[in-house]
Amino acid sequence: MGSLGIVLGIAVAVLWGSADTVATVAARRLGTFTTTLVSFIVSASVLVLFGVVSGFGGLAFVQISLAPQELLFSASIGLLSGLLAAVGYFSLYRGLELGPLAIVSPIVAADGAVAAVLAILLLHEGVSVWQASLLCCIFCGIFFASTNLAELRRLLGSVLVVKGGVPWGLLAMLAFGLMLFTLGAAAQVWGWFLPIFWTRFFAMLAMLGLALWRHYRRSPGAPTTQGRRGFVVFGSSAGLAAVVGLLETVGLLVYSIDTQIAATDIAAAISSCFGLIPLVIGLTVFGERPTGNQVGGVLLVITALLLLAIKPA
C-alpha cells in the first residue's frame, strides 16, 4: 500500500503540473475567460460521471448523501467555495497567460499555507514551532519569487515591483487558500465528494452567467466569426482548455483516492511538488529567464511546502 500511495502521489503532481503547463498555452491562445469556462464545464462533467459510476459501483471511499437537507446545506457552502474557485482559477489562468510560468504556478501552489494560517487564526488550531517556521519560509519565498530585487534597488525601495502574471498569481493563491479552508471544513461534515462537486458546479455557473452577460453587452454589429481558419484555431485551443479541466479534475480524484490508500501526509507531501514541473518547463521550453532571487524564492516555497506536508513529530 505504501508504494502505491507514493505512485499515486507522483501521478497527482504530474497531472497538476501538466494542467498548469497546458493552461499556459490555452490561455495565451484562447484567452483567460474562455479557458476558465471550458475547463469548468469539463471538470463538472467529469465529476458528474464519476459520481454516477461510483454510485452504481458502490465505491467505499466516496460518500454521497442524496438527502434533500444534506444536499441543500452542502450546496450553500459549495456556492461560496464555487465563487472563490471561479476567482481563483480565472486569476491563475490570467497569471499563466501573462507569465512567467516558472514563477506564477509555484506561487499559487502555496495556497495550502494560506489555508493553514486561516485555520490557525479562525479555528485556533495548534501549530508547532517547526510548522510556524516553515509557514514563515513559505511567505518569505513568495516575497522573493514575486519581487524583482534589482528593480527594487534601482527605485531605492520606494515600491515593490511585481509584473506580468505575478499579481494574478498572488490573487489566485489567496482565493484558493480561502477555498481550501472552506472545503476542509465542509469535508468534515459531508465527506470530500459533495463539497468538491458543488464547488466546480457553482464555479461553472458563475462563469456561464458572466459569459451571458458579456454576450448581451456585445455590440449588435460586432463580428461573431473569424472564418474557417479562425474556427479551427478556436477548436484546437478549446480542446487544450478541455484537457486542462480534465487534468485538474482527474488529479483531484486521484489525490482523494490516494488519501484513502496512503497516509494523507505522504499524499500531500508528494503532490505539493507539482510546482517543479511548471518551473522546469518554464525555464527550458518557454525560455523564461527569472532573476536569481525569484528562482531561489520558488525553490524555498516548494521545499517548505514539502517539509510542511511531512509534519514531523
N, C-alpha and C positions, 0 to 999 in steps of 0.2 A: 504493500500500500504506500510505503514511503516513497519508493522510486516513481510510482505512478503519480503521486502528488507533485513531485518535482517536475516530471514531464509535462503535466497539465499546467503548472505554473509557468514554465518556459513557453508553452503554447499561448497562454494568455498574453505574456509580454510581447511575443511576436505578432499576435493579432492586433493588439492595441497600438504597438509601434508602427505596424504596417498601415493601420487605419489612418493615423496622423500623416504618414507619408503620402498615401493616396489622396487624402483630403487636401493636401497642399496643391497637388496637381489639379484636382477637380475644382477647387475654389478659384484658382488662377485662370482656369478656362471658362468656368460656368458662372462664377460669382458666388459670393458668400451666401446670399439668401437662398438661391435655388439649391445649392449644395446642401444646406441645412435642411431644407424642406424635403428633398428627395431622400436623404439619409434617414430622417424621422419616419417617413412613410414606410420605407423598407424595414426599419427597426421595429415599428409597431406591428407590421405584418408578420415578421418572424416570431415575435413574442406570442401573437395570437395563435399561430401554427404550433408553436412549442407547447402552449397551454392546452390546446386541443389534444395533441398527441400524448402529452404526459397525463392528461385526464383519462384518456382511454387506456393508456398503458399502466396507469396506477403507480407512477414513479414515487418512491417513498420520500425523496428529498424535496419534492415540490408540494407545498401546502397551498391549496386553493380553496377558499371558502366562498360558496355562492349564496350564502345567506344574505338577504337584502340589507339588513342592518350593517353587516360586515362590509359589504360592497360600498355602501353609502359612506361610512366613516373612512374607509381606506381611500375612496375616491376623493374625499375632501382634502386629505393630506396629499394625495397624488396631484391635485390641482396646483398646490403651492410648489411642490418639487418639480412639476412639469414646467411651470413658468421659469423656475430657476434653471432647469435644463435647457429651455429654449434660449435664454440669455447666455448661458454658459457655452453651449455648442456654437451658437452664432458668433460669439466673441472668439472662440477657439478657431473656427474656420476663417474668420476675418483676420485673425493674427497670423494664421498659416498662409493666407493669401498674400499678406504684406511681407511676411518673413521677418527674420530668418528662422527657418525650420529648426535648426540646431539649437536655438535659444528658446523659442516660443513653447515647443512641446514639453521640454523638461521643466519649464517654469510651471506650466499647467499641471504637471504631474505632482506638484506639491500641494494639490488641493486637499489631500488627506491630512496634512499638517494643519490646515485651516480648520478642518472639521475637528481635529483633536483639540485645538485651542478653544473652539466653541464649547466642546464637551467639558473642558476644564472650567471655563468661565460660567456657563449656564447650568450645567448639571453637577458642578462641584466635584468632578471626578478626580481622584487622586493621581498624582504624577510623580515619578521618581526623579531624582537629580539627573540620572542618565537620560531619561526621556526629555526633561526640560532642556538639557544641554543640546540634545540633538535638534529639538524644535528651534532653538536659537541658531544653530548651524544652518538649518534649512532656510530660515528667513535672511540670514547673512548671505547665503549663497544666492538667494533670489535678488538681493540688492546688487551684488556684484554682476550677476548674469544680466540684469536689466539696465545697468548703468554703464555708459561709456566713460571710464575714468579719465582717459586722455582728454576728451572734450570737456569733462567736468573741471579738470585742472586748467584748461585753457580759459574757461569762463570764471576762474577764481572761485569756484564753489558756490556761485550765485544760484544756480538751479540744477536740478537733476535732469540729465539728458536721456530721454527714452524715445526711441524712434521706431518706425516701422510697425511690426506686429507686437512689439513687447507690451505696450499699454493694453492692447486687447487680450494678450495672454494673461496679464495680471488680473483683468476683469473676469476672464474665464476661470482662473484659479479661485477667486473669491466666490463666484457663483456656484462652481462645483463643490467648493467646501461647504457652503450652506446646504446644497442639495444632498451631499453625502450625510451631513448631520441629520437632516430631515428623514432620509431613507433609513439611516441606522435606527432612529427612534421608532419609525413605523414598522421596521422588520421585527422588532421585539414583540409586536402585538400580532401582526398578520403574516409573519414569515417573509421571505425575501421576494417571492414572485409578484404578488399583487402590487406592492409599492413600486417596483421597477416597471411593471406593465402600465400602471396609471401614469407614472412619470413620463414615459415615452408617448403614451396616448394623448395626454393633455399638451405635451410639448408639440406634437404633430398638429393638434387642433389650433394651438396658438399661431403656428407658422401658416397654416391654411387660412385662418382668419386674416392674418396680415397680408397674405397673398391676394385674397379677395379685395381687401381694402386698397391695395396697390393697383389692382386691375381696374376698379371703378374710378380711381383717381387719374388713370391714364387718359390722355387727351384722345378724343374720338378719331382724330386724324393720324394718330401715331401708328407707325408700321407694326404689324404683328408677326411677320415672317421675314426671313432672310434668304429665301430661295432654297433649292435643294441642297446646296453645299452647306448652308447655314443649319439646315435641319440635321444633316449628317453629323456635323460638328457638335451640335447640341445633344444629339442622341448618344454619341460616344462619351461626351462629358457627363451627361446624366447617368450613364452606365457606371462611370467612375464613382459618382456620388452614391449610387446604389451599393456599390462594393464597400464604400465607407460605412454605410449603415449596417451592412451585413457583417463586416469585420468587427465593428464595435459591439454588436449585439451577441454574436457568437462568442466573442471574448468574455462578455459579461456572463453568459450562460456557463461557459467552461469554468470561469472563476467561481461561480456559485457551486458548481459540482465539485470543484477542487477543495473548497472549504468543507465539504461533507466527507471527502475521502481522506484528506491530509489535515494536519493542523492548520488553522487559519493563519498563524504566524508565518508558516512556511509559504503558503499560497500568496500572502500579502507581500512577503519579502521578495520573492522571485518576480512576481508580476509587476512590482513597483519599479523594476529595472527597464520597463518598456521605453523610457525616455532615452536610453542608449541608442536605440535604433534610429530615431529621427536625428540624433546628434551625429551619428556616423554617416547617414545618408546625406544630411545637410552639408557636411564637410567634404564628402567625396563626390557624390552625384551632382548636387546643386552648386558645388564650388563656392559655398559660403565661407567667408573669412571673418569670423567674430574675433574680437580682441582677446588677448590672453586672459584678462581678468574675467571676461564673460564665460570662456570655456572652463576656467577654474571654478567659477560660481556654479555652473551647471553640474560639474563633477561633484562639487560639495553637496549640492541638493540631492543628487542621485545616491551618493554614498550615505548621507544622513537618513534618507528615506529607507534604504535597505537596512541600516542598523536599527532604526526606529521600529521597523516591522518585525525584526527578530525578537525584540523585547526581552533582553536577558534578565535573569533573576537578579 
